């Protein structure tokens, strides 16, 4: 079997990749800046225990520090593959993989994907449909950038992820407020630095979907699309979705074509990618490209209907294989459990959700006593439920009914 290094993961369901790799018989090394972001998820400690070794207190977004931590491990037990499920760590992982002589996406491509303005520029050059955009280094420049775009606009960090700092603005004051928060940000945690650069984009009205792709030697293969339920502006956090999305065949084909053209434009050759698109009045347009497997519990949702474990595909790709997606059977739907107001979580009762018809999984990411609030970024979600069934209509209804049975109580302070 192979030796796989996993560099960081996703804050929710972060250790499922470790469990999957260990279950395939691989030696697994997990490297993290800190385990804190992961241990709040159900079953995290048990999954972490499946790793062969765990290395912490590493600046995992720094290629030099990451290589220094792994080089002695590699001498002792040669590494055959590296992967990450964290957007902020794709570049460092790729650079170290190259230094170790491993098959992996090229570092220059992963670096490109971490710069949303560069991606926009390349898509424009290739004629890939996308919203209008402009870069800004200050709040004043962001307000001025809006002049060529019109209102409303989306304001986001040029190197952000997880919906951090993303907002929809309808006035100059709102643009300035969002941009000032971005330029003041110096890091995203887990040693990931922020450039402070701002991207201002036209807001395109329409449903949002994501296309989950696997690219092997430049050939793009789609698992399918996921539709998106977003929180209302100004903070369009993802609150749910169904896989596969219920799209007409011609529209699905066009979404996959636009997605593949975008991946070609930025040079993706060997990677899982999660590409978000808006289905605008003029057709699908690229929102952003993420150079890793879709996050959150969406892979668990996909597994229910694909009849396979997509984490196995991530592992296989990392250690030099050529996995291929399979067709979906049925539909699965995910919904986020959120706090109704800011405060301290006094109670989170999901037993009624677990007993609801059609519910396959309930996952909790937040413990009683933690400070919570309405979802302004992905990390604000308290937990999730996943329902599965034969059709989108049936499974969406089941998910909404189950979500209504979640009991969330928030108090103004820690006293309960």
C-alpha positions in Angstrom: 0.0 0.0 0.0 1.0 3.7 -0.4 2.0 6.4 2.1 -0.4 9.3 1.8 0.1 12.7 3.3 -3.0 14.8 4.0 -2.2 18.5 4.6 -5.0 20.0 6.6 -8.6 19.3 5.6 -12.0 21.0 5.8 -13.3 22.2 9.2 -16.4 20.0 8.9 -16.1 16.3 8.4 -12.4 17.0 8.2 -11.1 13.5 9.0 -13.3 11.5 6.7 -10.4 11.5 4.2 -8.2 9.9 6.9 -10.7 7.2 7.6 -11.1 6.5 3.9 -7.4 6.3 3.2 -6.8 4.1 6.2 -9.7 1.9 5.2 -8.0 1.3 1.9 -4.9 0.0 3.8 -2.7 3.1 3.2 -0.2 4.6 5.6 -1.6 8.0 6.4 0.2 11.1 7.8 -1.9 14.1 8.7 -0.3 17.5 9.1 -2.1 20.4 10.7 -1.4 23.8 12.1 -3.7 22.9 15.0 -6.4 20.2 15.6 -8.7 22.6 17.2 -10.8 23.5 14.1 -11.6 19.8 13.5 -12.4 18.3 16.9 -15.8 19.9 17.3 -17.3 17.6 14.6 -19.0 14.4 15.6 -16.7 11.4 15.4 -13.6 13.5 14.7 -11.4 12.0 17.4 -12.2 8.4 16.3 -11.5 9.3 12.6 -8.2 11.0 13.6 -7.1 7.9 15.4 -7.1 6.0 12.1 -4.0 8.0 10.9 -0.6 6.4 11.2 0.9 9.6 12.4 -0.3 13.2 13.2 2.0 16.2 13.0 0.8 19.5 14.4 2.2 23.0 15.2 3.3 23.3 11.5 2.8 26.5 9.4 1.0 24.3 6.8 0.4 27.1 4.3 4.2 27.9 4.2 5.9 25.5 1.7 9.2 25.7 3.5 7.8 24.9 6.9 5.7 22.1 5.4 8.6 20.5 3.6 10.8 20.8 6.8 8.1 18.9 8.7 7.7 16.2 6.1 11.3 15.7 4.8 12.4 13.5 7.8 9.1 11.5 7.5 9.8 11.0 3.8 13.3 9.7 4.6 11.9 7.2 7.0 8.9 6.1 5.0 8.8 7.4 1.4 5.7 9.4 0.6 3.7 8.3 -2.5 1.1 11.0 -2.6 -0.1 14.3 -1.1 -3.5 15.9 -1.0 -5.5 18.6 0.9 -9.2 19.4 1.2 -8.4 23.0 2.3 -8.5 25.8 -0.2 -5.9 27.8 1.7 -3.4 25.0 1.5 -3.5 23.8 -2.1 -0.5 25.9 -3.1 1.8 24.7 -0.3 0.8 21.1 -0.8 1.5 21.3 -4.5 4.9 22.9 -4.0 6.0 20.3 -1.5 4.6 17.5 -3.7 6.8 18.8 -6.6 9.9 18.9 -4.3 9.2 15.2 -3.3 8.8 14.2 -7.0 5.1 13.2 -6.7 2.3 13.3 -9.3 0.2 16.3 -8.5 -1.4 19.4 -9.9 1.3 21.9 -10.9 2.2 24.5 -8.3 1.8 27.4 -10.7 -1.8 26.3 -11.3 -2.7 26.0 -7.7 -1.1 29.4 -7.1 -3.2 30.8 -9.9 -6.4 29.4 -8.4 -5.7 31.2 -5.2 -5.9 34.5 -7.0 -9.4 35.2 -8.1 -8.5 38.2 -10.1 -5.9 36.3 -12.1 -8.5 33.6 -12.7 -11.0 36.2 -13.9 -8.4 37.7 -16.3 -7.6 34.3 -17.8 -11.3 33.5 -18.2 -11.9 36.8 -20.0 -8.9 36.1 -22.3 -10.4 32.7 -23.1 -13.9 34.0 -23.7 -15.4 32.0 -20.8 -18.7 33.6 -19.7 -18.5 35.3 -16.3 -19.7 38.4 -14.5 -18.0 41.8 -15.0 -15.2 42.4 -12.5 -12.5 44.8 -11.2 -9.7 44.6 -8.7 -9.2 47.0 -5.9 -6.5 47.5 -3.2 -8.4 50.0 -1.1 -12.0 50.8 -0.1 -11.9 53.9 -2.3 -10.8 51.8 -5.3 -13.5 49.3 -4.6 -16.2 52.1 -4.6 -14.7 53.5 -7.9 -14.6 50.0 -9.4 -18.4 49.8 -9.0 -18.8 52.6 -11.5 -18.2 50.3 -14.5 -20.3 47.5 -13.1 -23.5 49.0 -11.6 -25.4 47.9 -8.5 -25.7 45.5 -6.9 -22.1 44.2 -6.8 -20.4 41.3 -5.0 -17.4 42.3 -2.9 -15.0 39.5 -1.9 -11.4 38.8 -0.9 -9.3 38.0 -4.0 -7.8 35.1 -2.1 -10.6 34.2 0.2 -12.6 30.9 0.7 -15.4 29.6 2.7 -17.6 32.7 2.0 -15.3 34.6 4.4 -15.7 38.4 3.8 -18.1 37.9 0.9 -21.0 40.3 0.7 -23.5 41.8 -1.7 -23.5 45.6 -1.8 -26.2 48.0 -3.1 -24.7 51.3 -2.1 -21.3 52.9 -2.0 -21.3 52.8 1.8 -21.9 49.0 1.7 -19.1 48.5 -0.8 -16.7 50.6 1.4 -17.7 48.7 4.6 -17.1 45.3 3.0 -13.8 46.3 1.3 -12.4 47.9 4.5 -13.0 44.6 6.3 -11.2 42.7 3.6 -8.2 45.1 3.4 -7.9 44.9 7.2 -7.7 41.1 7.2 -4.3 39.7 7.7 -5.0 35.9 7.8 -7.7 33.2 7.6 -6.3 30.9 10.3 -4.3 27.7 10.1 -1.3 29.8 9.0 -3.0 31.0 5.8 -2.2 34.7 5.1 -4.4 37.2 3.4 -3.3 39.6 0.7 -6.0 42.1 1.6 -6.8 42.5 -2.1 -10.4 43.0 -3.1 -12.4 41.8 -6.1 -15.6 43.6 -7.1 -18.0 41.7 -9.4 -21.3 42.3 -11.1 -24.1 40.6 -9.3 -25.8 38.2 -11.7 -29.4 37.2 -10.8 -30.1 33.5 -11.1 -29.9 30.1 -9.4 -26.4 29.0 -8.3 -25.0 25.5 -8.9 -21.6 23.9 -8.5 -20.0 21.5 -10.9 -18.0 18.8 -9.2 -15.2 17.7 -11.6 -12.3 15.3 -11.6 -9.5 16.1 -14.0 -7.0 13.4 -14.9 -4.2 14.2 -17.4 -6.2 17.1 -18.7 -9.4 15.2 -19.2 -12.3 16.7 -17.3 -14.9 14.2 -15.9 -18.0 15.4 -14.1 -19.6 13.7 -11.1 -22.5 16.0 -11.6 -23.9 19.4 -10.4 -25.1 20.5 -7.0 -27.7 23.1 -6.7 -27.4 25.8 -3.9 -29.7 27.3 -1.3 -28.1 30.6 -0.3 -28.8 32.9 2.6 -30.3 36.2 1.5 -27.9 39.1 0.8 -25.8 40.7 2.1 -24.0 37.4 3.1 -24.9 34.6 0.6 -23.7 31.7 2.7 -24.6 28.2 1.5 -27.4 26.8 3.5 -28.1 23.6 1.5 -28.4 22.0 -1.9 -29.2 18.8 -3.7 -27.0 16.4 -5.7 -27.4 15.8 -8.5 -29.1 19.1 -9.4 -32.3 18.9 -11.3 -31.3 20.5 -14.6 -32.6 20.0 -18.1 -30.2 17.8 -20.1 -29.2 20.7 -22.5 -28.6 23.1 -19.5 -26.6 20.4 -17.7 -24.4 19.9 -20.8 -23.9 23.6 -21.1 -22.9 23.9 -17.5 -20.4 21.1 -17.8 -19.0 22.6 -21.1 -18.5 26.1 -19.5 -16.9 24.5 -16.5 -14.5 22.5 -18.6 -13.6 25.5 -20.7 -12.8 27.4 -17.5 -10.6 24.6 -16.2 -8.7 24.6 -19.5 -8.3 28.4 -19.3 -6.6 28.2 -16.0 -4.5 25.1 -16.8 -6.0 22.4 -14.5 -4.5 19.0 -15.4 -4.7 16.8 -12.4 -7.1 17.7 -9.6 -10.6 17.5 -8.1 -12.3 20.9 -8.6 -15.4 22.5 -7.2 -16.6 25.2 -9.7 -19.5 27.5 -8.8 -21.7 29.0 -11.5 -24.7 31.2 -11.7 -27.4 30.3 -14.2 -28.0 33.8 -15.4 -30.4 35.2 -18.1 -27.7 34.7 -20.7 -26.6 31.2 -19.6 -24.2 29.8 -17.1 -21.4 32.1 -15.8 -18.4 31.2 -13.7 -18.5 32.5 -10.1 -15.3 30.9 -9.0 -13.0 27.8 -9.3 -11.8 25.9 -6.2 -8.8 23.6 -6.7 -10.0 20.8 -4.4 -12.9 18.5 -3.7 -16.2 20.2 -2.7 -16.2 21.1 1.0 -18.5 20.7 4.0 -20.6 17.5 4.1 -21.4 17.6 0.3 -19.1 14.6 -0.4 -21.1 12.6 2.2 -24.2 13.6 0.4 -22.7 12.6 -3.0 -21.7 9.2 -1.6 -25.3 8.3 -0.8 -26.3 8.5 -4.4 -23.1 7.6 -6.3 -22.7 4.2 -4.7 -19.1 5.0 -4.1 -16.9 6.9 -1.7 -15.6 10.0 -3.5 -12.8 10.3 -0.8 -11.5 7.0 -2.3 -11.1 8.9 -5.6 -9.2 11.7 -3.9 -6.8 9.2 -2.4 -6.5 7.3 -5.6 -5.7 10.4 -7.6 -3.1 11.5 -5.0 -1.2 8.3 -5.1 -1.0 8.2 -8.9 -4.2 6.5 -10.0 -6.8 7.5 -12.6 -10.2 7.3 -10.9 -13.4 7.9 -12.9 -16.8 9.2 -11.6 -19.9 7.0 -11.7 -23.5 7.9 -12.4 -25.9 8.9 -9.6 -28.9 6.8 -8.5 -31.5 8.9 -6.7 -31.1 12.3 -5.1 -29.6 13.5 -1.8 -30.3 16.9 -0.2 -28.4 18.7 2.6 -29.6 21.5 4.8 -27.6 23.6 7.4 -28.7 24.1 10.9 -28.1 27.7 11.9 -28.5 30.0 14.9 -31.4 32.4 14.9 -29.5 35.2 16.6 -26.1 36.0 18.2 -25.3 34.6 21.6 -24.2 31.5 23.4 -25.5 28.1 22.2 -27.6 26.8 25.2 -29.2 23.8 23.5 -29.0 22.0 20.1 -31.4 19.1 20.0 -31.4 17.1 16.7 -33.1 13.9 17.9 -36.3 14.9 16.1 -34.3 15.5 13.0 -32.7 12.1 13.2 -36.2 10.4 13.4 -37.6 12.3 10.4 -38.5 10.3 7.4 -35.9 10.2 4.6 -33.1 11.5 6.8 -29.9 9.5 6.2 -27.4 11.5 8.4 -27.3 14.2 11.0 -24.0 15.9 11.7 -23.2 18.4 14.5 -20.2 20.8 14.4 -20.9 23.0 17.4 -20.9 22.3 21.1 -23.2 23.8 23.7 -21.5 26.8 25.3 -19.9 28.1 22.1 -20.6 31.6 20.9 -22.8 31.5 17.7 -24.7 33.8 15.4 -26.6 33.8 12.1 -24.6 32.5 9.2 -22.3 35.1 7.7 -19.6 32.6 6.6 -19.5 28.8 6.2 -18.0 28.3 9.6 -21.0 29.8 11.3 -23.2 26.8 10.5 -24.0 24.6 13.6 -24.6 21.3 11.8 -26.3 19.6 8.9 -28.8 17.0 7.9 -28.8 14.9 4.8 -31.9 13.3 3.3 -31.9 10.9 0.4 -34.7 9.6 -1.9 -35.8 8.8 -5.4 -36.5 12.4 -6.6 -35.6 16.0 -6.0 -39.1 16.9 -5.0 -39.4 14.1 -2.4 -36.0 14.6 -0.9 -36.3 18.4 -0.7 -39.6 18.2 1.1 -38.2 15.6 3.5 -35.1 17.8 4.2 -37.2 20.9 4.9 -39.6 19.0 7.2 -36.7 17.6 9.1 -34.9 20.9 9.5 -38.0 22.4 11.1 -37.6 19.8 13.9 -34.2 21.1 14.9 -34.3 22.8 18.3 -31.7 25.6 18.7 -31.7 27.7 21.8 -29.4 30.7 22.1 -28.9 32.8 25.2 -27.3 36.2 25.6 -24.5 34.9 27.9 -23.0 31.6 29.1 -25.5 31.2 32.0 -28.2 28.7 31.1 
